Amino acid sequence: MIRAFSLLLSLGATVVLTVAPFLVARQMTPAAHAILPFLLLGISAGFVHGLGYIPRLRFMRAVASPYCAWPLMAGSLFLLIVR
């Protein structure tokens, strides 16, 4: 169930960034541009967790966990919306 949520959250963020980038890039300031790598890292980690891949390295396992992926995605989207 948690993996499905990670996958759906990552798919949703990917669709928004791909189909409607103007929602995110209304006014692409340097600060907003600095937020995007964190969003993309969260999306990537969400895909890794959602598809069930388990990295060998302990550090990558921590990054690809929902404890890291969800706050990265949610926080980045929040910062992009609030700015």
Steps between C-alpha positions, in 0.01 A plus 500: 500500500781739588688411181189572295467840667865581423452397139177700460651808663804479271284443193280796590796733547656376175178558306469852639860583409473344154149590384453836670842648581349849499336414834843466656690753290269800518791727576818297507717694742841374613346398833230294328758347271701395807198309636454281190797263563354412840163432339661281234700312763179434692324383185788267415506358852124453484532302178778285646292423809172468312637249251647289778869540421719464811844661464803319644665804652362603836512870407300444181250285690445793735460746212260269314281448805162670531633681808727698270304498172165624627631803692722594205206490259249663733739767625622589152149521360394711797791739451428527128133576566561748784772702329 
